[in-house]
């Protein structure tokens, strides 16, 4: 009995130990990955199959493993992950890649000795870049762009020996720029980077350098008349049509001509691109044995690819582009190459160099010893199923980067197995991208050229020439079928030639659950039938006939990495699938191709029939395998030529109609346009501003800028160096913030210069990627307004304190209060309604949002004490005043019943209540509103019919008694800037009763006039005014004073 008890206790102990051990992860990599998962928020459940009880993580989504089942890649692009990045990532010592996981940057990343790619771009990482990253000796690609990283520039990164690409753009980094071993690096969007590491005076804030202004001025003359404009437009359109036909004819002729001259020299005056190495033609000719046919690695629609060995012994692949003397210029060619070189991803073939001569264009890529997927599918030994899965996921990740993470995005337009290469680890590397066209952020792009490989071209691309991301998705679906079947699209199409169109037959096989019929015989039984079925379903989803029914590449990646996600996606898009079936994708009962569309009489090349038969290999000849198309639209079919000619004729007819309307009715429209935009076209003044205490004002012209003393009208300072659109002063000091209006670097609208009028020298400068639209200052802060951002700097050191993302603000609308106790910045909150966001500039937080108008804002101003904000909308009929402290409406004034553009708003400089508000408008009048009276009971209130039936709070809004108009101050349509620069309240000393409000209002007109008015408002709210002085701002000399 005792022995039995001992045995029972031993069994229980071993069972407990077994249960305990089974409840823990089986290896350190699983532990590390689970720590990462627990520290992240996963809104889409992309990490749902990460199981802490797994033996290894190789079957998990977003994970890439080596042949030894070691985690070498971790990537989750565009999956909306947030949270913090766990320090446990440092335990993944075999990791070679990390891509787009949100959170903070842990210093433990520096403990990954095998890490080759680190991509944490487009997240919200903050703080400094860990210096431990400098210990990553194997790191080749580093992307930390589009975050909020700050602190000094990471000098430790310069010590990474193998670093080939570095992108730290669009952060808040500061300090000097060290020399990097990286062949390509990007640091734009860090305005506090200040040159080389040896720059003297660089304190981590801004570049200290003198500014050389050119003494030449450029004054454009715009004196063309409407008839000349009409004739010019007509001739331009006619010339464009002739040129278009000429280009098509020349292109067609050149298809049959051989280029006999082979340049053996590098183009004179060639400029090496920053991210690419420039090779000479002779250098590449020697590397490829004079482009020997023995070194041809492959041939495609863009030209032959040759194996090459450079002088240093490194192996490269040289693509010799055909059709090199097309219509695109050399500068455009280099620009496109520069953009392609910036597309760096683990699954993309990196462009490392180029050569350009008048007759040759060659691209240089790394040599991939394992060849292409197409060659490996036909070669021995065959690719195993796990490798094919990795290839599919890797290629999908590469295309996802091109479509959704690259800027500008790139449409590949020729996705096929031959363009997917294999690196030393048999990881997929997508090549030949960007050679067809680079696209910006548009949904689709219409081109006249169709480039691609027969069998992979999407139907809409072949028939209309319209390509989009969904064109690549179609080609990727065909690639998946090639991975499953082991055959090219055309080979597979011929095997099912008697069974109907290929995709319809595949869909039928899937529905009948006979997937094994499709699997490559070389795999034998060494594959997972469920995984094959899932990949096949993804392939069919990608190759649906209508582009709108195909998934995006981000969804494709999730399907391939997830468990059953393809079925869920298909179910959620079942309605779309049903509509797709109704558009002609239903299998026919008989062999051949059918469509549910009504048959129409068609020629041999009718799109409704030809596209889908030739696409899927049912009518191709035996010699068409892997044929690449490089055909222009006019060469595809007869109807295509007719379509182009029809479109050209329509364009010509519409152009003629427009010109006729311009001649007949354009005079009236031009007069209206000139009246509304004269300030920007014909007026000599480009900008006008007063300093914070209104003692000085400045104007910017096309020749330079001038500063005047407000009280005397004396010209204090002038400089004629070119046009200026912003001249902002700091009280009565010698400090100016100026922004030019020219093409020269010293006058760039993207460059802000802090200028000292005493020494006539530039102190510091800030450079931006887009034009500066507004600048505001007080004694401690500098605010710079761009179209979609606002930057707040500490004025003395120019240290960036805050970056505010804004709605599109193309006019630079903003308001700024100079008080240090209540310093606010107001910016538009919407482009569709008149709401404003108020930020506390000193504390750097959002104070409130004020919804003032239904229409978008066009002007706003804050009182100098930060107590009130006045706003006007595009309608210009109502001006509203809100109390900043609690965002409540205090006043609402009706300027008029007809719309008008409000040019400026100005409060009086009162320390307590801003007594007067002035508004200038395109009507040529200046409107004055007396706020002090609006807050007091009306003396004649009892006799007012309005006051007897409407409460005070409402009648004050509608009663025009507090509104006064100074008519014809400015010619209608001329932009003006009105400022209430002085206000005095006059009271009876014996009774302390209010007697009058006296003010001085200065008006600057953009046609060069200065006017000053004396205003007086009595206790009965009657306004009297007189013109104190008037003079021409452009004719005043430094010794002349204009005193009232």
C-alpha positions, 0 to 999 in steps of 0.5 A: 500500500505504501509502495502504491502511494509512492508510485501514485505521487510520482505519477501525479508529479510527472503529470504536473511537470508535463502539463507545466512544461506543455503550457510554456512556449517551446523555444525563445523565438515563440516567446519573443514573438508572443511578447511582441504580439501582446504589446501591440493592438491588432484591430484586424486580427492579422496576428490571430494565428500566433499561438503561444503553444506552437512548437515554432512560428514558421506557420504564423502570419507575417513570419518568414523562416529559413530552411532551418525553421529559424525566424529571419523575417517579421513584417506587417505592412499596412495592417494598422498595428499600434502600441509599443514595440516590445524589447523582446524583439532583441531575442530574435537573433536570426532576424534579417527583416522587420517591416512596419510595426508601430510603437517605440524603437527599443534599443534591443534592436542593436542586439540582432547581429544578422539583421539586414533590413529594418523598416519602421517607416510611416508610424508614430515613433518618437524620441531619439534614434537608439545609438545601438543601431550602429552595432548592426554590422549586417544592416543594409536597408534602414527606413525610419522615415515619416515618424516623429523622431527627434534629437541629434542626427544619429552619428552611430549609423555612419559606422554601419559598414554594409549600409546601402540605403538610409531613409530618415526623411520627414522627422524632427532630427537636428544637428550636423550631417555626418558622412555616410557609407550608404550609397543612397540616403534621404533626409528631406523633411528635417528642417533642422539638419544643418550641413556637414559634421564640420559646419561651424556654428551648427547648434542643431537648429538651423543653417547659419550662412550668408545669403547672396541676393541677386540685384536683378529683378524680373518684372513680367509683362502681361499685356496679351489681349483676348484675341491673341489668347484665343489665337494662341490657344488655337495654334497651340491645340493645332500644333499639339494635334500635328505633333501627336500624329507625327509622333505616332507616325515616327514611332511606327516607322522607327519600329522597323529601323535598326540603330547602327551607331553604338556609342562607346562614350559616356554622355558629356556633361552627365550628372551622377544621380544622388542615389545611383552609381553612374557607369560608362558605356565602355565599363559595362561593355567590358563587364559583359564581354561586349554584350556577348550572347553567352552572357544573356540571362533573359530577354523581355519587353524592355530589352535583354539582360546580360550577366556582367563582372565589374572591375572589382570582381562583383557580379551584376545584371545589366539590362540593355534597354531597347527603343532608347531614343524615344520622346522622353528626354534625358532629364525625364529618364534620370528623374524616373531612375531616381524615383525607382532607386528610392523604392527599396524593399526586401522583396524588390530588386534594387537598382544600383546604377545606370549608363546613359548615352545618346544611343544607349540606356543601360540599367545595372542591378545586383546579380541573382545567382538563383535566377528567376522563378520561371527558370526554376519552375522549368529546371531541376531540381524543382521548387518544393511547395514551401519555397513556392509559398514563400515566393508567393508571399514575398512577391505579394509584399513587394507589389504591396510596397510599390502600390501602397507604400512607395511615393510616388506609387509604381504600377509594374504592368508586367507581373510574371514569373520571369520578373520574379527573381530568387536571392541566395535564400530563395526569397522572392525579389520582384524586378523590372518595376517602374520601367513602364510608367511611374504613377502619382497618387491617382486611382488609375492612369490611361496610357497609349502603350501596352507593355506586358506578357501575353497571358498575364495582361489584364483584360481592361489593360489590353482593350483600353490601355488603362492600367491601375494597381488592379492590373498588377493584381491580375498578373499576380493571380496568373503568377500564383497559377504558375506556381501551382501548376509549374507551367507558364500561362500559355503552356497551361492555356494550351493544355486546356484549349479544348476545355474552354477559357483557362480561368473558367476551367480552373474555377470549375475544377475548384468548384468540383474539388478536383484541385489535385488535377492542377498541381505540378506533377514534379511535387508528387504528393509533397504538398498541403492540399488545403494550402494549395486550395487557399492559394488557388482561391486567391488566384481566382479572386485576383483574376476576376474580369472586372478590376473593381472585383479584385482585391488590393495587394494589401488584402492579398498579402493578408489572404496568403498569410492568414488562415482561411482569409480568402474564403472570408474575403470572397464571402464578404464580396459575394455580391461583387462576385455575382455581378462579375458572373453577370458580366460574362465570367460564367462557364458555358455549357459547351466548349469555347467562350461565351458571354452573358452580354448581348452579342454584337456584330464584331470584326475579327478584333472585336474587344468583347471576344478577342480580349478573353480568348487571346488572353487565356491562350485559346488562340495563340500559336506555338511560338508565342510562349513568353512573348512580351508586348511592346505595342502602341495602341495604334498597332493593336487593332483597327477599332483602337485606331478608330477610337484614338482618331475619334477622341482627337476629333472630339478634342479638336471640336471642343477646343474650337467651341471653347475658343468661340465662347472665349471670343464671343463672351470672354470679355465679360468673364475676363473683366470679372477675373481681373477685378477679383485677381488684380492684386496678384496679376497687375498690382505692384504690391505682393504682400503687406504687414504691420509689426505687432505694435503697429509702429511700422509696416512693410510691403513686398513688391516684385523688386524687393521690400520696403519698411515704413514708419507708421507715424511719420510715413518715412521710408526706414529701409528698402532692399531691391533684390527680387520679389518677396511674398512675405515680410514679417517684422518682430515689433520694432526690432531689426529682425525680419522673416522674409520669403521670396517669390522667384526661381532662384534659390535665394528667392525660393518661396520654400525658403524662410530667411531671418534677416537683420536690417541693421547689418543687411545680412541673413542670420538663419534660414529654414528650407521646406519641401513646399511653398511657405504661405504664412509666417507669424512671430512674437518674442519667443515663437516663430510659426511657419504655415505650409499647405498641409502643415504648421511648424512651431519653433522656438525663436532664439534657437530655431528648435522645432517644438511642434508639427501640426498636420492641417487640412489643405490650406492653399491660401495660408489662412491663419491667425496669431495672438502675440501675447505671451500670456495668451498666445494662440494659433488659429487654423482652418479645421475643415475645407467644407465648413467654417470651423477653426482649431485654436492651439496654445502655442506656448503650452503646445496643445489644442485649446478648442474648436470653434464652428463659426460658419457654414462655408469655408473660412477665408479670413480670421484674426485674433485680438492681440491679447488673445481674448477674441477671434473674428472670422469670415467665410467665403460668402463674406456676408457675416462676420462673427466674433467668439470668446477664445476662453470658452469658444462661445459666440460673442458678436455676429455682424452682417457686412452686407446682403451680397457676397464679397471676398473679405481681404482682412480683419483687424481688432483694435489694440485695446488691452481689455475689450477690442473696441473696434473691428475693421474689415476690408473687402473686394467691394472696395469699402471698409466696414467698421464694427463697434464692439464696445457699444454692442456690449452695452444697452442701446440708449434708444432701445425703448423706441426700437420696434426690433427691441420690443419683440426680440431679445437683446442677444438676438437683436444685437446680431441683426441690428445694423446700428453697430455697423459703419461703412466707409465707401470707395476707400479702394477701387473695387477688386483691388486687394487691401489691408486695413488695420486699427492701429490705435484706439482711445476711449474718451470719458467725462472725468466728472461722471465717468460716462462714455463719451466717444471712441476715437481710432486711427485706421490705416489702409494699404492698397495693393496698387500702392496707396497708403491711406489713414483715417481718423474715426470717432464714435460718440455715445449714440453710436454715430460714426464720423471719419476723415481722411488724415493722409494719403501717399504713394508707397512706391514713390516715397524716398528715404528722406521724405516723411508724410505727416498728417 
